[in-house]
Amino acid sequence: MGMNAAATSGRGGRRSRRSEVMSQINVTPMVDVMLVLLIVFMVSAPLLTVGVPIDLPQSQAKSLDQDKEPLAVSVNLDGKVFLQNTEIPLEELVPKLKAITEARGSQNANDERIYVRGDRKVDYGTVMRVMGRLSAAGFRRVALVTEVEGT
């Protein structure tokens, strides 16, 4: 009887507790990592949408509905042309746009929406030269981008 009591109350009882598998998951470190990632993405997201700095004119027109991301052609104050955020010569604009529309799976240029952003102080003829090339290439869904009046 003395042996049974010693076997259960001695070192053997402690060893069985140490070798037990922990059945609970500690989620505190995971929550900490997720909160840090959330803060990083909240701070960096506005910085990713800056694009080409252009002072857009104002109008009272309504905004357009978008079904997919449109292509943006920008003309800055110096008259330089940008496709999305990359500066390109005016002669290369149409071939690059056609290559992008083919890569996106559009059958013709009429399916692709293109936004033209022109600085309010840029020469009117420069913006019209860009729009004329787009029209001559068969792009029919071309829109001018403005800011809402009063902002």
DSSP file (Angstrom, degrees, kcal/mol; ACC not computed):
  #  RESIDUE AA STRUCTURE BP1 BP2  ACC     N-H-->O    O-->H-N    N-H-->O    O-->H-N    TCO  KAPPA ALPHA  PHI   PSI    X-CA   Y-CA   Z-CA
    1    1 A M     >        0   0    0      0, 0.0     4,-1.4     0, 0.0     5,-0.1   0.000 360.0 360.0 360.0 -35.3    0.0    0.0    0.0
    2    2 A G  H  >  +     0   0    0      1,-0.2     4,-1.7     2,-0.2     5,-0.1   0.838 360.0  55.5 -65.6 -34.0    2.9    2.3    0.7
    3    3 A M  H  > S+     0   0    0      1,-0.2     4,-2.1     2,-0.2    -1,-0.2   0.896 104.2  52.2 -67.5 -40.8    4.3    1.7   -2.8
    4    4 A N  H  > S+     0   0    0      1,-0.2     4,-1.4     2,-0.2    -1,-0.2   0.892 109.3  49.3 -64.4 -39.3    1.1    2.7   -4.5
    5    5 A A  H  X S+     0   0    0     -4,-1.4     4,-1.6     1,-0.2    -1,-0.2   0.885 111.7  49.0 -67.9 -38.5    1.0    6.0   -2.7
    6    6 A A  H  X S+     0   0    0     -4,-1.7     4,-1.3     1,-0.2    -2,-0.2   0.864 108.3  54.1 -70.0 -35.4    4.6    6.8   -3.5
    7    7 A A  H  < S+     0   0    0     -4,-2.1    -1,-0.2     1,-0.2    -2,-0.2   0.845 114.3  39.7 -68.8 -33.5    4.2    6.0   -7.2
    8    8 A T  H  < S+     0   0    0     -4,-1.4    -1,-0.2    -5,-0.2    -2,-0.2   0.766 120.7  40.3 -89.2 -25.6    1.3    8.4   -7.7
    9    9 A S  H  < S+     0   0    0     -4,-1.6    -2,-0.2    -5,-0.2    -3,-0.1   0.552 104.9  70.0-102.7  -6.1    2.4   11.3   -5.5
   10   10 A G  S >X S-     0   0    0     -4,-1.3     4,-0.8    -5,-0.1     3,-0.7   0.383 112.8 -46.7 -86.8-140.5    6.1   11.4   -6.4
   11   11 A R  H 3> S+     0   0    0      1,-0.2     4,-2.3     2,-0.2     3,-0.3   0.783 125.2  71.4 -66.3 -28.7    7.9   12.4   -9.6
   12   12 A G  H 3> S+     0   0    0      1,-0.2     4,-1.5     2,-0.2    -1,-0.2   0.860  95.1  52.2 -59.7 -37.3    5.6   10.4  -11.7
   13   13 A G  H <> S+     0   0    0     -3,-0.7     4,-0.9     1,-0.2    -1,-0.2   0.861 110.5  48.2 -67.7 -36.2    2.7   12.7  -11.2
   14   14 A R  H  X S+     0   0    0     -4,-0.8     4,-1.7    -3,-0.3     3,-0.3   0.885 107.6  54.9 -72.3 -38.9    4.7   15.7  -12.2
   15   15 A R  H  X S+     0   0    0     -4,-2.3     4,-1.9     1,-0.2    -2,-0.2   0.893 102.9  55.4 -63.3 -39.1    6.1   14.1  -15.4
   16   16 A S  H  < S+     0   0    0     -4,-1.5     4,-0.3     1,-0.2    -1,-0.2   0.836 107.0  51.2 -65.8 -29.8    2.7   13.3  -16.7
   17   17 A R  H >< S+     0   0    0     -4,-0.9     3,-0.7    -3,-0.3    -1,-0.2   0.886 109.6  49.7 -72.7 -37.9    1.7   17.0  -16.4
   18   18 A R  H 3< S+     0   0    0     -4,-1.7    -2,-0.2     1,-0.2    -1,-0.2   0.850 109.5  50.6 -69.5 -34.2    4.8   18.2  -18.3
   19   19 A S  T 3< S+     0   0    0     -4,-1.9    -1,-0.2    -5,-0.2    -2,-0.2   0.477  83.3 114.5 -86.5  -0.8    4.4   15.8  -21.2
   20   20 A E  S <  S-     0   0    0     -3,-0.7     2,-0.3    -4,-0.3    -3,-0.0  -0.430  72.0-115.6 -69.6 144.7    0.7   16.6  -21.9
   21   21 A V        -     0   0    0     -2,-0.1     2,-0.4     1,-0.1    -1,-0.1  -0.636  26.5-117.9 -81.2 135.1    0.0   18.3  -25.2
   22   22 A M        -     0   0    0     -2,-0.3    -1,-0.1     1,-0.1     0, 0.0  -0.616  26.2-169.8 -74.2 125.3   -1.3   21.9  -24.9
   23   23 A S        +     0   0    0     -2,-0.4     2,-0.4     2,-0.0    -1,-0.1   0.433  59.0  81.4 -99.0   0.3   -4.8   21.9  -26.5
   24   24 A Q  S    S-     0   0    0      2,-0.0     2,-0.5     0, 0.0    -2,-0.0  -0.851  70.9-136.3-108.7 144.3   -5.3   25.7  -26.6
   25   25 A I        -     0   0    0     -2,-0.4     2,-0.9     2,-0.0    -2,-0.0  -0.835  13.4-135.6 -98.5 131.8   -3.9   28.0  -29.3
   26   26 A N        +     0   0    0     -2,-0.5     4,-0.3     1,-0.2    -2,-0.0  -0.776  27.1 175.2 -87.3 107.4   -2.4   31.2  -28.1
   27   27 A V     >  +     0   0    0     -2,-0.9     4,-2.3     1,-0.2     5,-0.2   0.496  53.8  93.4 -93.9  -4.6   -3.8   33.8  -30.5
   28   28 A T  H  > S+     0   0    0      1,-0.2     4,-2.2     2,-0.2    -1,-0.2   0.914  86.4  47.4 -58.5 -47.0   -2.3   37.0  -29.0
   29   29 A P  H  > S+     0   0    0      0, 0.0     4,-2.2     0, 0.0    -1,-0.2   0.890 112.1  51.4 -62.9 -35.8    0.9   37.0  -31.2
   30   30 A M  H  > S+     0   0    0     -4,-0.3     4,-2.3     2,-0.2    -2,-0.2   0.906 109.4  49.4 -66.4 -40.7   -1.3   36.5  -34.3
   31   31 A V  H  X S+     0   0    0     -4,-2.3     4,-2.3     2,-0.2    -1,-0.2   0.900 109.6  52.4 -64.4 -40.8   -3.6   39.4  -33.3
   32   32 A D  H  X S+     0   0    0     -4,-2.2     4,-2.0    -5,-0.2    -2,-0.2   0.922 110.4  47.3 -60.9 -44.8   -0.5   41.6  -32.7
   33   33 A V  H  X S+     0   0    0     -4,-2.2     4,-2.4     1,-0.2    -2,-0.2   0.907 111.5  51.1 -63.9 -42.1    0.9   40.8  -36.2
   34   34 A M  H  X S+     0   0    0     -4,-2.3     4,-2.4     1,-0.2    -1,-0.2   0.886 109.1  50.4 -65.0 -38.7   -2.5   41.5  -37.8
   35   35 A L  H  X S+     0   0    0     -4,-2.3     4,-2.1     2,-0.2    -1,-0.2   0.899 110.4  49.5 -66.4 -39.3   -2.9   44.8  -36.1
   36   36 A V  H  X S+     0   0    0     -4,-2.0     4,-2.3     2,-0.2    -2,-0.2   0.925 112.1  48.3 -64.3 -43.6    0.6   45.9  -37.3
   37   37 A L  H  X S+     0   0    0     -4,-2.4     4,-2.6     1,-0.2     5,-0.2   0.894 109.3  53.8 -62.8 -40.0   -0.2   44.8  -40.9
   38   38 A L  H  X S+     0   0    0     -4,-2.4     4,-2.2     1,-0.2    -1,-0.2   0.923 110.2  46.4 -60.2 -45.0   -3.5   46.7  -40.7
   39   39 A I  H  X S+     0   0    0     -4,-2.1     4,-2.0     2,-0.2    -2,-0.2   0.909 111.6  51.5 -65.4 -42.0   -1.8   49.9  -39.7
   40   40 A V  H  X S+     0   0    0     -4,-2.3     4,-2.3     1,-0.2    -2,-0.2   0.925 112.8  44.9 -61.1 -45.2    0.9   49.5  -42.4
   41   41 A F  H  X S+     0   0    0     -4,-2.6     4,-2.1     1,-0.2    -1,-0.2   0.860 110.7  54.0 -69.4 -34.8   -1.7   49.0  -45.1
   42   42 A M  H  < S+     0   0    0     -4,-2.2    -1,-0.2    -5,-0.2    -2,-0.2   0.875 114.1  42.0 -65.8 -36.1   -3.8   51.9  -43.9
   43   43 A V  H  < S+     0   0    0     -4,-2.0     4,-0.4    -5,-0.2    -2,-0.2   0.885 119.2  42.8 -77.2 -38.9   -0.8   54.2  -44.1
   44   44 A S  H  X S+     0   0    0     -4,-2.3     4,-0.9    -5,-0.2     3,-0.4   0.743  96.4  75.6 -83.7 -22.7    0.6   52.9  -47.4
   45   45 A A  H >X S+     0   0    0     -4,-2.1     3,-1.0     1,-0.2     4,-0.6   0.911  94.8  48.5 -60.0 -47.0   -2.7   52.7  -49.4
   46   46 A P  H >4 S+     0   0    0      0, 0.0     3,-0.7     0, 0.0    -1,-0.2   0.823 107.4  57.8 -63.6 -27.1   -3.2   56.4  -50.0
   47   47 A L  H >4 S+     0   0    0     -4,-0.4     3,-0.7    -3,-0.4    -2,-0.2   0.731  98.3  60.6 -73.9 -21.0    0.4   56.7  -51.2
   48   48 A L  H << S+     0   0    0     -3,-1.0    -1,-0.2    -4,-0.9     3,-0.2   0.675 100.0  54.5 -80.2 -17.1   -0.1   54.1  -53.9
   49   49 A T  T << S+     0   0    0     -3,-0.7    -1,-0.2    -4,-0.6    -2,-0.1   0.132  74.3 104.2-104.4  20.2   -2.8   56.1  -55.7
   50   50 A V    <   +     0   0    0     -3,-0.7    -1,-0.2     1,-0.1    -2,-0.1   0.969  48.7 163.3 -68.7 -54.1   -0.9   59.3  -56.2
   51   51 A G        -     0   0    0     -3,-0.2    -1,-0.1     2,-0.1    34,-0.1  -0.323  55.0 -10.6  71.6-153.5   -0.1   58.9  -59.9
   52   52 A V  S    S-     0   0    0     32,-0.3     2,-0.7     1,-0.1    23,-0.1  -0.684  77.1-117.7 -82.4 128.0    1.0   61.8  -62.1
   53   53 A P        +     0   0    0      0, 0.0     2,-0.4     0, 0.0    -2,-0.1  -0.555  48.9 161.3 -73.1 113.8    0.6   65.2  -60.2
   54   54 A I        -     0   0    0     -2,-0.7     2,-1.1    22,-0.1    22,-0.1  -0.995  41.9-134.6-135.4 137.5   -2.0   67.2  -62.3
   55   55 A D        -     0   0    0     -2,-0.4    65,-3.3    92,-0.0    66,-0.2  -0.799  35.3-153.9 -90.5  97.1   -4.1   70.2  -61.4
   56   56 A L        -     0   0    0     -2,-1.1    63,-0.1    63,-0.2    90,-0.1  -0.405  12.0-115.8 -76.9 146.7   -7.4   69.1  -62.9
   57   57 A P        -     0   0    0      0, 0.0    90,-3.3     0, 0.0     2,-0.3  -0.307  32.6-116.0 -71.4 165.9  -10.1   71.5  -64.0
   58   58 A Q  E     +a  147   0A   0     88,-0.2     2,-0.3    62,-0.0    90,-0.2  -0.789  37.8 160.2-107.8 149.3  -13.5   71.6  -62.2
   59   59 A S  E     -a  148   0A   0     88,-2.2    90,-2.1    -2,-0.3    87,-0.0  -0.950  44.2-122.9-153.6 172.3  -16.9   70.8  -63.5
   60   60 A Q        +     0   0    0     -2,-0.3    88,-0.1    88,-0.2    -2,-0.0   0.201  65.5 129.4-104.0  14.3  -20.4   69.8  -62.4
   61   61 A A        -     0   0    0      1,-0.1    -2,-0.1     0, 0.0     2,-0.1  -0.330  61.7-110.6 -70.1 151.3  -20.6   66.6  -64.4
   62   62 A K        -     0   0    0      1,-0.1     2,-0.1    86,-0.0    -1,-0.1  -0.441  35.6-102.7 -77.9 155.0  -21.6   63.3  -62.8
   63   63 A S        -     0   0    0     -2,-0.1     2,-0.2     1,-0.1    -1,-0.1  -0.462  36.5-115.3 -77.5 153.4  -19.0   60.5  -62.3
   64   64 A L        -     0   0    0     -2,-0.1     2,-0.2     1,-0.1    -1,-0.1  -0.600  23.3-113.9 -88.8 147.7  -19.0   57.5  -64.6
   65   65 A D        -     0   0    0     -2,-0.2     2,-0.5     2,-0.0    -1,-0.1  -0.588  31.4-147.2 -76.3 142.3  -19.8   54.0  -63.6
   66   66 A Q        +     0   0    0     -2,-0.2     3,-0.1     1,-0.1    -1,-0.0  -0.944  25.5 176.9-117.4 131.4  -16.8   51.7  -63.9
   67   67 A D  S    S+     0   0    0     -2,-0.5     2,-0.3     1,-0.3    -1,-0.1   0.730  78.8   1.5 -98.4 -29.5  -17.0   48.0  -64.8
   68   68 A K  S    S-     0   0    0     45,-0.0    -1,-0.3     0, 0.0    45,-0.1  -0.945  99.1 -68.5-147.7 169.2  -13.2   47.5  -64.9
   69   69 A E        -     0   0    0     -2,-0.3    44,-0.1    -3,-0.1     2,-0.1  -0.412  54.2-140.7 -65.4 122.8  -10.1   49.6  -64.3
   70   70 A P        -     0   0    0      0, 0.0     2,-0.4     0, 0.0    44,-0.2  -0.366  16.8-107.2 -79.9 163.0   -9.8   52.2  -67.1
   71   71 A L  E     -b  114   0B   0     42,-2.1    44,-3.4    -2,-0.1     2,-0.5  -0.724  32.0-145.9 -86.6 139.5   -6.6   53.2  -68.8
   72   72 A A  E     -b  115   0B   0     -2,-0.4    12,-3.6    42,-0.2     2,-0.5  -0.932  14.1-172.5-113.6 125.1   -5.4   56.7  -67.8
   73   73 A V  E     -bC 116  83B   0     42,-3.3    44,-3.1    -2,-0.5     2,-0.4  -0.975  15.6-168.3-112.1 122.7   -3.6   59.0  -70.2
   74   74 A S  E     -bC 117  82B   0      8,-2.5     8,-2.8    -2,-0.5     2,-0.5  -0.881  16.7-163.0-117.2 144.3   -2.3   62.1  -68.5
   75   75 A V  E     -bC 118  81B   0     42,-2.9    44,-2.2    -2,-0.4     6,-0.2  -0.979  19.5-156.4-123.0 115.6   -0.9   65.4  -69.9
   76   76 A N    >   -     0   0    0      4,-1.9     3,-1.9    -2,-0.5   -22,-0.1  -0.186  37.0 -86.9 -86.6-177.3    1.1   67.4  -67.4
   77   77 A L  T 3  S+     0   0    0      1,-0.3    46,-0.2     2,-0.1    -1,-0.1   0.787 126.8  55.0 -61.1 -30.5    1.8   71.2  -67.3
   78   78 A D  T 3  S-     0   0    0     44,-0.1    -1,-0.3     2,-0.1    44,-0.0   0.500 118.8-108.7 -81.8  -3.5    4.9   70.7  -69.5
   79   79 A G    <   +     0   0    0     -3,-1.9     2,-0.2     1,-0.3    -2,-0.1   0.568  68.9 148.3  86.7   9.6    2.9   68.9  -72.2
   80   80 A K        -     0   0    0      9,-0.0    -4,-1.9     1,-0.0     2,-0.4  -0.568  41.6-134.6 -78.7 143.1    4.5   65.5  -71.4
   81   81 A V  E     -CD  75  88B   0      7,-0.5     7,-2.5    -2,-0.2     2,-0.4  -0.828  19.6-168.8-103.6 135.5    2.2   62.5  -72.0
   82   82 A F  E     -CD  74  87B   0     -8,-2.8    -8,-2.5    -2,-0.4     2,-0.6  -0.971  15.9-152.0-124.0 137.0    1.9   59.6  -69.4
   83   83 A L  E >  S-CD  73  86B   0      3,-2.9     3,-2.2    -2,-0.4     2,-0.6  -0.957  81.6 -40.3-106.4 115.8    0.2   56.2  -69.8
   84   84 A Q  T 3  S-     0   0    0    -12,-3.6   -32,-0.3    -2,-0.6   -10,-0.1  -0.585 128.3 -29.6  57.8-109.3   -0.9   55.3  -66.3
   85   85 A N  T 3  S+     0   0    0     -2,-0.6     2,-0.5   -34,-0.1    -1,-0.3   0.305 119.1  97.2-115.0   7.9    2.2   56.6  -64.4
   86   86 A T  E <  S-D   83   0B   0     -3,-2.2    -3,-2.9   -34,-0.0     2,-0.3  -0.854  70.7-129.3-106.4 128.7    4.8   56.1  -67.1
   87   87 A E  E     +D   82   0B   0     -2,-0.5    -5,-0.3    -5,-0.3    -2,-0.1  -0.562  35.2 172.2 -74.0 133.7    6.0   58.9  -69.4
   88   88 A I  E     -D   81   0B   0     -7,-2.5    -7,-0.5    -2,-0.3     2,-0.1  -0.973  36.9-100.5-138.3 153.2    5.9   57.9  -73.1
   89   89 A P    >   -     0   0    0      0, 0.0     3,-1.2     0, 0.0     4,-0.5  -0.431  35.6-117.4 -68.1 150.8    6.3   59.8  -76.4
   90   90 A L  G >> S+     0   0    0      1,-0.3     3,-0.9     2,-0.2     4,-0.5   0.812 113.3  60.6 -59.9 -31.5    3.1   60.8  -78.1
   91   91 A E  G 34 S+     0   0    0      1,-0.2    -1,-0.3     2,-0.1     3,-0.1   0.783 105.0  48.1 -68.0 -26.3    4.0   58.6  -81.1
   92   92 A E  G <> S+     0   0    0     -3,-1.2     4,-1.8     1,-0.2    -1,-0.2   0.491  88.5  88.7 -92.0  -3.3    4.1   55.5  -78.9
   93   93 A L  H <> S+     0   0    0     -3,-0.9     4,-2.4    -4,-0.5     5,-0.2   0.950  88.5  43.2 -61.7 -53.6    0.8   56.1  -77.2
   94   94 A V  H  X S+     0   0    0     -4,-0.5     4,-2.6     1,-0.2     5,-0.2   0.922 113.4  49.6 -65.0 -46.8   -1.6   54.4  -79.7
   95   95 A P  H  > S+     0   0    0      0, 0.0     4,-2.0     0, 0.0    -1,-0.2   0.902 113.5  47.5 -59.8 -38.1    0.6   51.3  -80.2
   96   96 A K  H  X S+     0   0    0     -4,-1.8     4,-2.2     2,-0.2    -2,-0.2   0.911 111.6  50.0 -68.9 -40.5    1.0   50.8  -76.5
   97   97 A L  H  X S+     0   0    0     -4,-2.4     4,-2.5    -5,-0.2    -1,-0.2   0.906 110.9  49.7 -63.6 -40.6   -2.8   51.3  -75.9
   98   98 A K  H  X S+     0   0    0     -4,-2.6     4,-2.1     1,-0.2    -1,-0.2   0.893 110.0  50.9 -65.0 -38.6   -3.6   48.7  -78.6
   99   99 A A  H  X S+     0   0    0     -4,-2.0     4,-2.0    -5,-0.2    -1,-0.2   0.891 111.2  48.7 -65.1 -38.5   -1.1   46.2  -77.1
  100  100 A I  H  X S+     0   0    0     -4,-2.2     4,-1.9     2,-0.2    -2,-0.2   0.912 110.2  50.3 -67.8 -42.4   -2.8   46.7  -73.6
  101  101 A T  H  X>S+     0   0    0     -4,-2.5     5,-2.3     1,-0.2     4,-0.5   0.882 111.6  48.7 -65.4 -36.4   -6.3   46.2  -75.0
  102  102 A E  H ><5S+     0   0    0     -4,-2.1     3,-0.8     1,-0.2    -1,-0.2   0.895 110.4  51.1 -67.5 -38.8   -5.2   43.0  -76.8
  103  103 A A  H 3<5S+     0   0    0     -4,-2.0    -2,-0.2     1,-0.2    -1,-0.2   0.825 107.4  53.8 -67.1 -30.3   -3.6   41.8  -73.6
  104  104 A R  H 3<5S-     0   0    0     -4,-1.9    -1,-0.2    -5,-0.1    -2,-0.2   0.596 119.7-110.8 -79.6 -10.9   -6.8   42.5  -71.7
  105  105 A G  T <<5 +     0   0    0     -3,-0.8     2,-0.3    -4,-0.5    -3,-0.2   0.609  62.8 152.6  94.1  12.5   -8.8   40.4  -74.2
  106  106 A S      < -     0   0    0     -5,-2.3    -1,-0.3     1,-0.1    -2,-0.1  -0.586  38.7-149.0 -76.5 136.6  -10.8   43.2  -75.9
  107  107 A Q  S    S+     0   0    0     -2,-0.3     2,-0.3     1,-0.1    -1,-0.1   0.889  77.4   5.0 -72.9 -39.2  -11.8   42.4  -79.4
  108  108 A N  S >  S-     0   0    0     -7,-0.1     3,-1.3    -3,-0.0     4,-0.3  -0.885  79.5-101.3-140.4 172.1  -11.7   46.0  -80.6
  109  109 A A  G >  S+     0   0    0     -2,-0.3     3,-0.9     1,-0.3    32,-0.4   0.696 109.1  75.0 -69.6 -18.9  -10.7   49.4  -79.3
  110  110 A N  G 3  S+     0   0    0      1,-0.2    -1,-0.3    29,-0.2    29,-0.1   0.753  89.1  59.5 -65.9 -23.0  -14.4   50.3  -78.7
  111  111 A D  G <  S+     0   0    0     -3,-1.3     2,-0.4     2,-0.1    -1,-0.2   0.721  89.3  85.0 -77.3 -21.1  -14.5   48.1  -75.6
  112  112 A E    <   -     0   0    0     -3,-0.9    29,-0.6    -4,-0.3     2,-0.4  -0.692  68.0-145.5 -93.8 129.7  -11.8   49.9  -73.7
  113  113 A R  E     - e   0 141B   0     -2,-0.4   -42,-2.1   -44,-0.1     2,-0.4  -0.785  16.6-168.2 -91.3 132.6  -12.5   53.0  -71.6
  114  114 A I  E     -be  71 142B   0     27,-2.6    29,-2.6    -2,-0.4     2,-0.5  -0.984   8.8-153.5-124.5 127.8   -9.7   55.6  -71.6
  115  115 A Y  E     -be  72 143B   0    -44,-3.4   -42,-3.3    -2,-0.4     2,-0.6  -0.884   7.0-155.4-100.7 128.0   -9.6   58.5  -69.2
  116  116 A V  E     -be  73 144B   0     27,-3.3    29,-2.5    -2,-0.5     2,-0.6  -0.915   8.3-168.8-104.5 120.2   -7.7   61.6  -70.4
  117  117 A R  E     +b   74   0B   0    -44,-3.1   -42,-2.9    -2,-0.6     2,-0.4  -0.947   8.1 179.9-111.4 117.9   -6.4   63.8  -67.5
  118  118 A G  E     -b   75   0B   0     -2,-0.6   -42,-0.2    27,-0.5   -41,-0.1  -0.968  32.0-113.8-121.5 133.7   -5.1   67.2  -68.6
  119  119 A D    >   -     0   0    0    -44,-2.2     3,-1.5    -2,-0.4   -63,-0.2  -0.323  28.2-122.5 -58.9 143.9   -3.7   69.8  -66.3
  120  120 A R  T 3  S+     0   0    0    -65,-3.3    -1,-0.1     1,-0.3   -64,-0.1   0.733 110.9  46.8 -65.2 -20.9   -5.9   72.9  -66.2
  121  121 A K  T 3  S+     0   0    0    -66,-0.2    -1,-0.3     2,-0.1     2,-0.1   0.387  86.9 111.6-102.0   2.9   -3.0   75.2  -67.4
  122  122 A V  S <  S-     0   0    0     -3,-1.5   -45,-0.1   -47,-0.2   -44,-0.1  -0.428  83.6 -87.3 -75.4 153.3   -1.8   72.9  -70.2
  123  123 A D    >>  -     0   0    0    -46,-0.2     4,-1.3     1,-0.1     3,-0.8  -0.363  30.6-134.3 -60.3 132.3   -2.3   74.1  -73.8
  124  124 A Y  H 3> S+     0   0    0      1,-0.3     4,-2.1     2,-0.2     5,-0.2   0.856 104.3  58.8 -57.6 -37.6   -5.7   73.1  -75.2
  125  125 A G  H 3> S+     0   0    0      1,-0.2     4,-2.0     2,-0.2    -1,-0.3   0.820  99.7  56.9 -64.4 -31.7   -4.1   71.9  -78.4
  126  126 A T  H <> S+     0   0    0     -3,-0.8     4,-1.7     2,-0.2    -1,-0.2   0.932 109.5  44.0 -66.4 -45.3   -1.9   69.4  -76.6
  127  127 A V  H  X S+     0   0    0     -4,-1.3     4,-2.4     1,-0.2    -2,-0.2   0.897 113.8  51.3 -66.1 -39.1   -4.8   67.7  -75.0
  128  128 A M  H  X S+     0   0    0     -4,-2.1     4,-2.6     1,-0.2    -1,-0.2   0.838 105.4  55.9 -68.2 -32.2   -6.7   67.7  -78.3
  129  129 A R  H  X S+     0   0    0     -4,-2.0     4,-1.9     2,-0.2    -1,-0.2   0.916 109.8  46.3 -63.2 -42.3   -3.7   66.2  -80.1
  130  130 A V  H  X S+     0   0    0     -4,-1.7     4,-2.0     2,-0.2    -2,-0.2   0.941 114.8  46.2 -64.4 -47.4   -3.8   63.3  -77.6
  131  131 A M  H  X S+     0   0    0     -4,-2.4     4,-2.5     1,-0.2    -2,-0.2   0.867 109.8  55.1 -66.0 -35.3   -7.6   62.9  -78.0
  132  132 A G  H  X S+     0   0    0     -4,-2.6     4,-2.6     2,-0.2    -1,-0.2   0.902 108.0  48.4 -63.4 -41.2   -7.3   63.1  -81.8
  133  133 A R  H  X S+     0   0    0     -4,-1.9     4,-1.5     2,-0.2    -2,-0.2   0.902 112.0  49.5 -65.7 -39.6   -4.8   60.3  -81.9
  134  134 A L  H  <>S+     0   0    0     -4,-2.0     5,-2.2     2,-0.2     4,-0.4   0.919 113.0  46.8 -64.4 -42.9   -7.1   58.2  -79.7
  135  135 A S  H ><5S+     0   0    0     -4,-2.5     3,-1.3     1,-0.2    -2,-0.2   0.910 111.1  51.0 -65.5 -42.8  -10.1   58.9  -81.9
  136  136 A A  H 3<5S+     0   0    0     -4,-2.6    -1,-0.2     1,-0.3    -2,-0.2   0.794 105.9  57.0 -65.3 -27.6   -8.2   58.1  -85.1
  137  137 A A  T 3<5S-     0   0    0     -4,-1.5    -1,-0.3    -5,-0.2    -2,-0.2   0.543 124.4-101.6 -82.2  -6.4   -7.0   54.8  -83.6
  138  138 A G  T < 5S+     0   0    0     -3,-1.3     2,-0.7    -4,-0.4    -3,-0.2   0.508  72.8 143.0 102.2   5.1  -10.6   53.7  -83.0
  139  139 A F      < +     0   0    0     -5,-2.2    -1,-0.3    -6,-0.2   -29,-0.2  -0.722  15.0 167.5 -81.4 117.8  -11.0   54.3  -79.3
  140  140 A R        +     0   0    0     -2,-0.7     2,-1.0   -31,-0.3    -1,-0.2   0.614  59.6  72.5-106.8 -17.7  -14.5   55.6  -78.8
  141  141 A R  E     +e  113   0B   0    -29,-0.6   -27,-2.6   -32,-0.4     2,-0.5  -0.514  65.0 145.6 -99.7  65.5  -15.0   55.4  -75.0
  142  142 A V  E     -e  114   0B   0     -2,-1.0     2,-0.4   -29,-0.2   -27,-0.2  -0.887  23.5-176.5-106.4 130.5  -12.7   58.4  -74.2
  143  143 A A  E     -e  115   0B   0    -29,-2.6   -27,-3.3    -2,-0.5     2,-0.4  -0.964  23.3-129.7-129.2 144.4  -13.6   60.6  -71.2
  144  144 A L  E     -e  116   0B   0     -2,-0.4     2,-0.4   -29,-0.2   -27,-0.2  -0.770  25.0-137.0 -89.8 135.9  -12.0   63.8  -69.8
  145  145 A V        +     0   0    0    -29,-2.5   -27,-0.5    -2,-0.4     2,-0.3  -0.804  30.9 164.3 -97.7 131.9  -11.3   63.7  -66.1
  146  146 A T        -     0   0    0     -2,-0.4     2,-0.3   -90,-0.1   -88,-0.2  -0.849  35.2-109.1-133.4 171.4  -12.2   66.7  -63.9
  147  147 A E  E     -a   58   0A   0    -90,-3.3   -88,-2.2    -2,-0.3     2,-0.2  -0.683  45.0 -92.9 -95.6 158.3  -12.6   67.5  -60.3
  148  148 A V  E >   -a   59   0A   0     -2,-0.3     3,-1.3   -90,-0.2   -88,-0.2  -0.536  50.9-104.6 -71.2 135.0  -16.0   68.3  -58.7
  149  149 A E  T 3  S+     0   0    0    -90,-2.1    -1,-0.1    -2,-0.2    -3,-0.0  -0.324 102.2  33.1 -63.5 137.6  -16.6   72.0  -58.7
  150  150 A G  T 3         0   0    0     -3,-0.1    -1,-0.2    -2,-0.0    -2,-0.1   0.400 360.0 360.0  99.9  -2.3  -16.2   73.7  -55.4
  151  151 A T    <         0   0    0     -3,-1.3    -2,-0.1     0, 0.0    -3,-0.0   0.443 360.0 360.0 -99.5 360.0  -13.4   71.5  -54.0
